[in-house]
Amino acid sequence: MEEAKKRIDELTSILKKANYEYYNLDNPTITDQEYDKYLRELIHLEEQYPDLADPNSPTKRVGGEAIDKFNKVRHAIPMISLSNVFNEEEIRDFDKRIRNAGFKPEYVCELKIDGLSVSLHYEHGKLKFAATRGDGVIGEDITHNVKTIKTVPLDLGQDIDIEVRGEIYMNKATLEKINLERASKGESKLQNVRNAAAGSIRQLDPKIAAKRHLDTWIYHLPNPLDYGILTHYEALQYMKDLGFKVNPASRLVSDIDGILEFIREYTEKRNSLPYEIDGIVIKVNDIRMQQELGATAKYPRWATAYKFPAEEVLTKLVDIKFTVGRTGQVTPNAVLEPVLVMGSTIRRATLHNEDYCRMLDLRIGDIVSIKKAGDVIPEVVEAKVERRSGDEKPFLMIQNCPICGSTLVKKGNVDYFCVNDNCPKKNIESLIHFASRNAMNIDGLGDEILEDFYNEGFVRTIPDFYHLNEHKEDIIELEGYGIKKVTNLLLAIEESKQNSVERLIFGLGISGIGAKNAKLLASTFKDMEHLSNASYDDLVGIRDIGDILAKNIVNFFANPKNIELINTLEDLGVNMKYLGAEVKNNEYFTDKKFVITGTISFMSRDEIKTMIESYGGKCIDSVSKNTDVVIVGDAPGSKYEKALSLGISIWNEEAFKEIVDSL
């Protein structure tokens, strides 16, 4: 309880300071991603320990206080902010909560503009005043500056009292132009479009704001029923008809698949837009449904904002731990304060080797930047040296195996290895790899379970997997293992014998051979016998199998222990043949690299990828000079533009369908 109170106080202090810097000073010292991380942690702690929550906690408030140099304005209808979701699972949970409440919603998807929220009030059709969000209840009167924004109508041309809400923003090109001018005068550059817009709108002199060429998108009518409007989508059209600038990218969708497609589309288009967006806003369309769903103290239950993964995610390097892999290689790993990266929570990241840690000058306690390499593996990019306090501890490479204590041996220029063949961790990692999803895919054999089985002596070698049924009664006696769980596990082990041989090839752990190359080898040689007898010349000529991999394969099968292992597995009934579809040669696809962008109406992306691979082609994620073809469907993104600029062959849907129909 004492530790929880200490952490709640710490998070409250961090967030209150961040709010003041962000909303009042326009000078944030932490990123939006860091703020979201701390806020989610505080919400979780307050849910666990409600008695410890501060009545003025940042979780109970929206934004910051109005600053004294502007008059204060009370919002008749509070300007509450939106909850955030970060991945498909959380979007589906949002939809599920609404459906579980008995509703069948349509949704409106809108672009989340990176700017400053504004409320515009009109009396008898004339602009009366404009206000910032402030703390959601009291904002700042910014009428004098808003009047300089050309897209804000000063007179609606009809006798109407109305309030509309939206976002004040600055275009990317405007920011670039302003910063060039400021640089020529020796002035500091404006940090980004959001800060530039916020700083401009808070100028006391409207002439300064006018020079900044700000713009608006209007996206919310707080009281639509008063105007006989029953849906949010109708409200957008109504505001557009009144003369407000409404983003044309808004889209009415009927279900969760429509939401996800809109997100995919604008994730690709994001960088090509003239303004910054940092996510997608999702709103229930029916106004009465919105009212029935209501709101919490902080967020409406009928809307949420999907936030794009941050390009730079910051967190704290808590510790550096060393792990031993199945080859004996010892790797330093970052232990991190949990942080969301590309929609998943990351607690650890590889640090590769000693040289990498020293190159980055990593220190325990550093604030570090994280990204996902290839959108999959979390990686530490850099230490934020400017945020060091002086208490950080420098990196030190260990000299002994962290598991068995053996002296480490440096091989090559950078990598350290435990050379003890009986090191338990090396053996355990080899077993974990063999049972993993891309290898033999033995469901129910997680890392911790395998460690238990290793320590109990049930599984010490790969063939032991297929003798595990002999220990069934002993396993059932272990804590946490019941008859059903053990029966299912043994069934999964038995079923793994029927896998196509590429899974076994990958599971054997041949150096450098991943799942894709294992499948390539299996489809080429058809069975384990032919692969094991393949010469260096047979192997080196295969696409994607170069000199090093060819030598690794030959050396693996030259080891009598490995041949003995394969023979033992075959005697135990493990399949040694390739069971997959034959790869067919084709002039359109074979040995070519493809990128798919936009939506193809007659085939899903997975179907397209499967077809291309069946003809010996390869699908990749990004366009480069090495791309052979870009397949372009409806609403393509920036990949299409890049393909055009590089002169890469482009197949539109019609051309692609003709090729598919000819196969």
HELIX and SHEET records of a PDB file:
HELIX    1   1 GLU A    2  ASN A   19  1                                  18    
HELIX    2   2 TYR A   20  ASN A   24  3                                   5    
HELIX    3   3 ASP A   32  GLN A   48  1                                  17    
HELIX    4   4 PRO A   50  LEU A   52  5                                   3    
HELIX    5   5 PRO A   58  LYS A   60  5                                   3    
HELIX    6   6 GLU A   88  ASN A  100  1                                  13    
HELIX    7   7 THR A  143  VAL A  146  1                                   4    
HELIX    8   8 LYS A  172  SER A  184  1                                  13    
HELIX    9   9 VAL A  193  ILE A  201  1                                   9    
HELIX   10  10 PRO A  206  LYS A  211  1                                   6    
HELIX   11  11 PRO A  224  TYR A  227  5                                   4    
HELIX   12  12 HIS A  232  LEU A  242  1                                  11    
HELIX   13  13 ILE A  256  LYS A  269  1                                  14    
HELIX   14  14 ARG A  270  SER A  272  5                                   3    
HELIX   15  15 ILE A  287  LEU A  293  1                                   7    
HELIX   16  16 GLU A  354  MET A  359  1                                   6    
HELIX   17  17 VAL A  385  ARG A  387  5                                   3    
HELIX   18  18 PRO A  424  ALA A  435  1                                  12    
HELIX   19  19 ASP A  447  GLU A  456  1                                  10    
HELIX   20  20 ILE A  462  HIS A  471  5                                  10    
HELIX   21  21 LYS A  472  GLU A  477  1                                   6    
HELIX   22  22 ILE A  483  SER A  496  1                                  14    
HELIX   23  23 VAL A  501  GLY A  507  1                                   7    
HELIX   24  24 ALA A  515  PHE A  525  1                                  11    
HELIX   25  25 MET A  528  SER A  532  1                                   5    
HELIX   26  26 TYR A  536  VAL A  540  1                                   5    
HELIX   27  27 ASP A  547  ALA A  558  1                                  12    
HELIX   28  28 PRO A  560  ASP A  571  1                                  12    
HELIX   29  29 ARG A  605  SER A  614  1                                  10    
HELIX   30  30 SER A  638  LEU A  646  1                                   9    
HELIX   31  31 GLU A  653  SER A  662  1                                  10    
SHEET    1   A 2 LYS A  72  ARG A  74  0                                        
SHEET    2   A 2 ILE A 138  GLU A 140 -1                                        
SHEET    1   B 5 SER A  83  VAL A  85  0                                        
SHEET    2   B 5 ALA A 303  LYS A 307  1                                        
SHEET    3   B 5 ILE A 277  VAL A 284 -1                                        
SHEET    4   B 5 TYR A 107  ILE A 113 -1                                        
SHEET    5   B 5 ARG A 251  VAL A 253 -1                                        
SHEET    1   C 4 LYS A 126  THR A 132  0                                        
SHEET    2   C 4 LEU A 116  GLU A 123 -1                                        
SHEET    3   C 4 ILE A 162  TYR A 169 -1                                        
SHEET    4   C 4 ASP A 215  HIS A 220 -1                                        
SHEET    1   D 5 SER A 344  THR A 350  0                                        
SHEET    2   D 5 GLN A 329  VAL A 341 -1                                        
SHEET    3   D 5 VAL A 313  VAL A 324 -1                                        
SHEET    4   D 5 ILE A 367  ALA A 373 -1                                        
SHEET    5   D 5 ILE A 377  ALA A 383 -1                                        
SHEET    1   E 4 SER A 344  THR A 350  0                                        
SHEET    2   E 4 GLN A 329  VAL A 341 -1                                        
SHEET    3   E 4 ASP A 415  PHE A 417 -1                                        
SHEET    4   E 4 VAL A 409  LYS A 411 -1                                        
SHEET    1   F 2 ARG A 363  ILE A 364  0                                        
SHEET    2   F 2 LYS A 393  PRO A 394 -1                                        
SHEET    1   G 4 LYS A 618  CYS A 619  0                                        
SHEET    2   G 4 LYS A 593  THR A 597  1                                        
SHEET    3   G 4 VAL A 629  VAL A 632  1                                        
SHEET    4   G 4 SER A 649  ASN A 652  1                                        
END                                                                             
